[in-house]
Amino acid sequence: MHYEMVINLICGFIIPWLAAIPIAVRKMKTLLLISPISAVVSLVINSFGFQMMFWDFTPLIPNDESVSALPLDIGLYPVLASYMIWSIQAHRNKTAFILFLFVIFTTLLEYVGILVGKVSYGNGWNVGYTCLSYILAFSIVFVYFKLLERNRVL
């Protein structure tokens, strides 16, 4: 296995899921209901972005670029979204601010990825569009959360 993929597994999957232990202990239902939809949203957006050649992620895998980002799709992004919903549940009157913080934090994480050479952009994509994509992704998760609440599932 390529060392860059090991880094992706450790930083994108193992560390985020270890960081999810507190939410698993306190709000397991939130984690179980939010992480799958977050993973799906992430997989769809990343698949689209790779296909349109808007971005790439190392290691570069010809004809299967999305494999490089898979640890983040099923690790980092679901854990962040679960923490976002947990924060919203705890601070209902600060929903927009919490959403904003998670979008900015995730955008900054990706910007660090650009600086260290893990992420590269193409076809006119830039950090501003990345921020918009995170607004879309976290908003979809939030709407799903509201549907869960409306149907008394969460």
C-alpha positions in Angstrom: 0.0 0.0 0.0 1.3 3.4 -0.9 2.4 5.5 2.1 0.1 8.4 1.0 -2.9 6.0 1.2 -1.8 5.0 4.7 -1.7 8.7 5.7 -5.3 9.0 4.2 -6.4 6.0 6.3 -4.9 7.3 9.5 -5.8 11.0 9.2 -9.0 10.6 7.3 -10.5 7.5 8.9 -8.8 6.2 12.1 -8.2 9.6 13.9 -11.7 10.9 13.1 -13.4 7.7 14.4 -11.2 7.8 17.5 -12.4 11.5 17.9 -16.0 10.2 17.5 -15.8 8.2 20.8 -17.3 11.0 22.9 -20.3 11.4 20.6 -20.6 7.6 20.4 -20.8 7.5 24.2 -23.1 10.5 24.7 -25.3 10.5 21.5 -24.9 7.1 19.7 -28.3 7.6 18.0 -27.1 10.9 16.5 -23.9 9.2 15.2 -25.8 6.2 13.8 -28.3 8.3 12.0 -26.1 11.2 10.8 -22.9 9.5 9.7 -24.5 7.3 6.9 -26.2 10.2 5.2 -23.0 12.3 5.6 -21.0 9.6 4.0 -23.4 9.3 1.1 -23.4 13.1 0.5 -19.6 13.2 0.6 -19.3 10.2 -1.8 -21.7 11.8 -4.2 -20.1 15.3 -4.1 -16.5 13.8 -4.3 -17.5 11.5 -7.2 -18.9 14.4 -9.1 -15.9 16.6 -8.4 -13.4 13.9 -9.5 -15.4 13.1 -12.6 -15.6 16.8 -13.6 -11.8 17.1 -12.8 -12.5 19.9 -10.3 -10.1 18.4 -7.8 -7.8 15.5 -7.2 -6.4 13.9 -4.0 -3.2 12.0 -3.4 -2.3 9.3 -4.0 -3.3 9.9 -7.6 -5.0 6.7 -8.8 -5.7 6.7 -12.6 -9.3 5.9 -13.5 -10.3 5.6 -9.9 -9.5 8.9 -8.2 -12.3 8.6 -5.6 -10.5 5.7 -3.8 -8.0 8.2 -2.4 -10.7 10.2 -0.7 -12.7 7.2 0.5 -11.2 7.3 4.0 -12.4 10.9 4.3 -15.8 10.1 2.8 -16.5 7.4 5.4 -14.4 8.9 8.2 -13.7 12.6 8.6 -16.8 14.0 6.9 -19.4 11.7 8.7 -17.7 12.4 12.1 -17.7 16.2 11.4 -21.3 16.2 10.4 -22.3 14.1 13.5 -20.5 16.6 15.7 -22.2 19.5 13.9 -25.6 18.0 14.6 -24.7 17.2 18.1 -23.6 20.9 18.6 -26.9 22.0 17.0 -28.9 19.8 19.3 -27.1 21.3 22.3 -27.3 24.9 21.1 -30.6 25.3 19.1 -30.4 29.1 19.0 -27.0 29.0 17.3 -27.7 26.8 14.4 -26.6 29.2 11.7 -23.4 30.0 13.6 -22.6 26.3 14.1 -23.2 25.5 10.5 -20.9 28.4 9.5 -18.2 27.2 11.9 -18.2 23.7 10.5 -18.2 25.0 6.9 -15.2 27.3 7.6 -13.3 24.7 9.6 -13.7 22.1 6.9 -12.8 24.5 4.2 -9.7 25.5 6.1 -8.8 21.8 6.5 -9.0 21.4 2.8 -6.9 24.6 2.3 -4.2 23.0 4.4 -4.5 20.0 2.1 -3.8 22.2 -0.8 -0.8 23.8 1.0 0.7 20.4 1.8 0.0 19.0 -1.7 -2.7 16.5 -0.8 -5.4 18.3 -2.8 -5.1 20.0 -6.2 -7.8 21.9 -8.1 -8.5 22.0 -11.8 -11.1 23.2 -14.4 -11.5 26.6 -12.6 -12.3 25.1 -9.1 -11.0 27.1 -6.2 -11.3 27.4 -2.4 -14.4 29.6 -2.7 -16.2 26.9 -4.6 -15.0 24.4 -2.0 -16.6 26.5 0.7 -19.9 26.5 -1.3 -19.7 22.7 -1.7 -19.3 22.4 2.1 -22.3 24.7 2.6 -24.3 22.4 0.3 -23.1 19.2 2.0 -23.7 20.4 5.6 -27.0 21.9 4.6 -28.2 18.6 3.2 -27.2 16.9 6.4 -29.0 19.6 8.4 -32.2 19.2 6.3 -32.0 15.4 6.9 -31.6 16.0 10.6 -34.7 18.2 10.6 -36.6 15.4 8.8 -35.5 13.0 11.4 -36.7 15.4 14.1 -40.1 16.0 12.3 -40.7 12.3 12.1 -39.6 11.8 15.8 -36.7 9.5 14.8 -34.1 11.8 16.4 
